[in-house]
Amino acid sequence: MKSRKWQKSGERGFFVLKWLNFEGNDWMKSRNFRKTALFVLAVFISGCGRRTEPPLTRQADLVVCTDLELPVYEPVVKEFEERTGLIVEVQAGTSEEIRTWLAQEQTERNGDGKRGPDQPAEWDLAFGVNTELLDEYKELWFPCESSEAKMLDSRYVSPDHFWTGFSVLPLVIMYNTNVVTYRELPVGWESLLEPRWQGRVAFADPEQSDVSALALAAAMLGSQSGEDYIGKLAENLNYEVLKSVEQVNEGILDGRYSVGVTTEAAAQTLRSGGADVDYIYPEEGTAIVLDGTAVRAGSSHKEEALAFLDFTVSRDAQKIMAVSRNRRSVRTDTAAEKGMDPMEKLPLPEAGKAELSEAKQQADMLWQQADGREGGA
């Protein structure tokens, strides 16, 4: 009897087979009924054959924290996954969120508090984060030297090996070519103070954007207005700022703003894509945002984390970044993309890293004072 076999698979199968062999009712022997019953049985058997357990979700081999935009980090992460077979989980946040996570991590390590509610439970490295912030929390990092070290510009590597640079982002002033005439072209930081641009300058909140915070420091050090530059700019902005550099780019692109401060990479990507924008490097001296990668000292996947760090500065990964997003490479053998000036031709400030960092703190204080004056008016 086949019913014994089906009884092991479930009572319904046993019932159907016994039903087909029941001899007590003549109507069950009719040809039409037997055909119908066999069809039902076939469907049942087919359904049982397709029954499978849901696939188990594989855990990530590596957890990366970043404040990079999706179009920047995704190609690098995907290529790394394809080459290594490892699964990477990306915890993306804003610059301010990354700062909060690191502060919470430091507090937890010191035994002074508990993990924050939004802090990733387990993570292995910070990727594409401003190196100034990485330096601020250097006790969180595992010192290591990339296997690509010989091919990296020494200016873009931590002297004590706590982080390795990923990309170089000079600051620029971008403008809408349909709005700004040839005679109105900006030439530097002082141009943003001109009355003609009152309420027409796109500027991200320096409390939220590293780009804007650094721009204020560079302008204060380089412009003839000095410390007064901060208050004058706030007034020319009508004390209104945008939430992010992405909003700056969008605002200039659609003509809501005439000029604004952004990164060379963003401006070049828009220009090369045919957008009605162009950009200049401030004549008083621009500044650069250097983002980098650091391995968390408490990582339980250090080998995988080190492999990821090495890949981020490999020639292939740096080329992906340069071609797709117009970011400058930290390698000595990877030139800037076509249409971008060589680094040595840019008007870089004479101020060193320490002086710029100090100027950022001072500019932040002056900005808050200017914002406070407006709030009390």
N, C-alpha and C positions, 0 to 999 in steps of 0.2 A: 504493500500500500504506500503510495506517495505521501499520504497524509502524515506519516511519521516524520518524514523529512520536513514537511512544511510546518508541522507542529513546533519544531525548534525555532522557526523564523517568526512565529506569532500565532495567536489563536485564530485570527481572521482567516489566514491561509488554511488552517486545519479545518475550519468550519466550511469553507467553500468546497474543498475536496470531498468532505464527507457528504455535503449537500449533493454533489454531482453523482455520487454512488448510492444515494438513498433509494431503496426499491419499494417503499411503502406507498407512493403516489404515482398513478399512471401518467398524470399530466406532466410530471417531471421528465418523462421519457420522450416527450415530443421533440422532434428534430429542431424546431425553431427555438424552443427553450434551451436545448443543449447548446445550440450555436451562441445564443445570447450569454449563457453562463460561461462558456469557454472564452468569449470575448472579454467578459468582466474579469475572469481569472488572468487572462493575458495582460490586461492593463495593470492589474494588481502586481503581477510578477515583474512587469517592466518597471513599475514605480519602485518596487523594492530593490531592483538592480541598480537604480540610479541614486539610491540613498547613500550619501557620503557625509563624512564629518566635515564641518567647516575648517578651512585651512588655518593653521596657527599663525598669528602675526609675529614675525621675527622682530626681536628687539634691535634697536639701533646699536651699532658698534661704536658710534662716536656721536657726542652731542656738542654742537657748535653754537656759541652765542655771538650774535653780530648785530650791528646797526646799519649794515649795508642794505641797499635796496635790492629787491628780488632780482631785477635784471642783471645786477652786478655779481651777486654771489651764486645764483643758480647755475650758470654755465660751468663755473669752477667746481662746484659740489658734484654736479652730475658727471662731469668728466672723471673726477676722482673716484666716484662710485663705480663707474664702468671699468676703470683700469684696475681697481683693487678688489672689487666684489664686496666691499664693505658698505654698510648702510649708515648714512649720515642723517641725523635729526638736527634741524636748524631751529634755534630759538631766536627769532628776530624781534628787535625792539628799537625804540628811538635811542638817541644818544643819552638822553636823560634817564631812560629806563635802564640802560646798560650801567650807567653810573650808580644808580640805585642798587642794582644787583650786586655790583662789586662792593659797594659800601656794606651791604647786608652780609656778604660773604666774609668781609674783613671782620665785622662785628662778631659773626658766628665763630670764626677762627680764634678770636681773642676771648671767647667764652663770655661775652657780655650781652648776648641776646640770642633770639631764636631766628630760624630761617623766615624770611619775609614771605607773605602770601603769594606774591607774584614771581618769586625767585625760582629759577629752574632747580629741581631737586638734585639732579646730577648733571654735570656738564664737564667737558674736557678741555676746551680752549676757547679763547676769544679771537674772533677772526674779523679783520678789517676795521678794528677799533682805533680811534685816535691814539697815537702813541704817547701823547701827553697824558692822557687818562691812564694808559697802561703804566706809565712811570709813576703816577700818583699812587697806584696800588701794586707796586712792584713786589711786595712781600707775598702776593698771591700766586706768583708765577714760578714755574720750574725753569731754572736757567739751562739753556741748551743752545747749541750752535748748529745751524742748518748745514746739511751736506752740500748745499749750493753756495756756501759762504764765500768761496773764492770768486764767484761771479757776481757778487752783490756789491753795490756802491756802499762803502763804509759809512757814509753819512746817514744811511737808512737802516742801520743795524744798531741795536742797543749795545753800548760798550761792555756792559756786564751780561749780555746775552739773555736778558729777560724777555725780549721781544724781537721779532724780525719784521721789517717793513714789508708792506704788500703793494701799495701804490702811492703815487705822489700827485697831489692835487693843488696846483697853483690857483689863487683866487683871481677873478676877473670882474670887470664891469661889463655886463651884457646890455644891449639896447635893441629896440625894435626898429628895423630899417625903414619901415613904412611910416613911422612916427617921428623919428629923429632925423633932421636934415644934416647935410654935410657940415654946415657951419655950426651946428649944435653938438657935434660929436663930443662925448666926454673924453677927457685925457687923463684924469686921475681922481683921487679921492675928493679933492676940493670941488670937482665938478658936481658932485652929488649935493653940494650946498647951494647951488645956484637957484635963485628964486623961480626961474622958469620950470624947474622940476618939483616945485612944492606939491606934495601929495601925489607925485607921479614916480616916486622912487620905490621900487620893490625891495624890501629888506626883511629877512627872517628875524624872529625874536632871538636876540643874542643869549637869552637865558635858556633857550632850547637848542640853538644851533651853534656848533663849533665853528662853522664857516663865518657866521656873522660876528661871533665873539672875537675871532682872530682878525677879521676885517677891521673892527673898531680899534684893536691894538695897533695894527699896521698903519692905519690912517692917523691915529693920534701921534705915533712916532715920526711919521713921514711928512704929514701935511704942515703947512705954515700956521694952521690954527691951533696946533698942539692939543692941550687938554680941552680947550674950548670946542674942539671938533665934535665931541660927543653930544653936548647940548644943542649945538647948531644943527646936527644931523637929525636928532630927535624932533626938533621943531620943524624941519623941512619935511619930515615924514608925517607931520600932523600927529605925532605921537601914536602912530598906528603901525604895527608890524604884522607880518604873516607868520603862520605856524611853522613853516618849513621852507627849505631851499627849493623843494619841488613846487611849492606854491609860487615862489618867486619866478621860477622858470615859466610856469603856466601863465602867470599874470603878464609877463612881458610878451610872451608868445601871442596871446589873444588881444594885446593892445590896451589892456586895462592900466598897465604901467609902461612908462617909456624906457626907463633904465633900472638897473638893479645889480646886486652883488650875488654872484654864484661861483661855481667852480669852472675851471677851464674844461674839464671833461664834459660837463653838462652842456656848456655853451657850444663846444666843438661838435658834439653829437647832434645838437639841433641844427647848427649851421651846415654841417656836411649832409644832413638829411633833407636840406632844401628849405628849412624854415626861414622866415624873414627876420633873422637876427644876425648880429655880429657882436664882437667883443674886443675889448682892449685890456692891456695890463696897466694898472695905475702907474703913472710916471714917477710918483714919489717912492715907489717900491711896493711890489706885491708881497704876498706871504704864501706859504704852502702848508696844506694840511697833509700830514703823513699818517696814513693808517697802517696798522700792522697786526701781527698774529702772535699770541702768547699762549703757552701751554699751562694749564692750571696745575699748581703743585699737588693738589689733592686728587688729580685725575686717576681713575682706576684703569684707564686705557691709554697709558702714556705712549706705548709703541705705535698705536694707531694715530694718536694725536701728533706725534713727531712725523709720521709719514704724511699726514695732511699738511703740516707746516711746510715740509720740504716741497710738496707738490705746489703749494701756493706761490712759491718763488721759482719754480722750474721754468724753463724757457717756454714750454708749451702753455702753461697756465698764464704766464705773463703776457704771452702773445694773444691769448683769448681775451684777456682783460683789455689790452691795448686796442685791438681791432674792434671789439664789440662795444666798448664803452669809452674809448679815447682817454683812458687813464695812463699816466706815465709810469713806466716800469722802474723797479728798484734795481734791475740788473744792468750791468755795464755793457752787455752785448745786445741789448734790445732798445732800438732807437724809437723816438716819438713817431707817431703816425704822420702821414703826409698832410701838410697844411698846418702843422703845429711847429712853432719855433723851437730850436734846440734849447735845452735848459740853460746853457751858458749865456744865451742872448736875452734871457728874461731879466727885468729890472728887480732883482731880489734885494731885500732890505739889508742894510749893514748890520742891523741888530742881530745878535745871536739868539739861540733858543731860550736861554735863561732870561734875557732882557725882554723878549717877546712874551714870555710866560708872566713876567712881572707886570708888563704893560696890560695884559689881558685882565689881570686882577684889578688894576687901577681903573681900566675902562669899564669893567663891570660895576664898580662902585659908582663911577660917574654916571653911568647909564641909569642905575637905580635912583640916583638923585634927580636926574632929569625926568624920569618917569614919575617920581614922587611929586615934583613941582607941577607937572601937568595934572596929576590926580587931585591936587589940592586947589587947582585954579577954579 
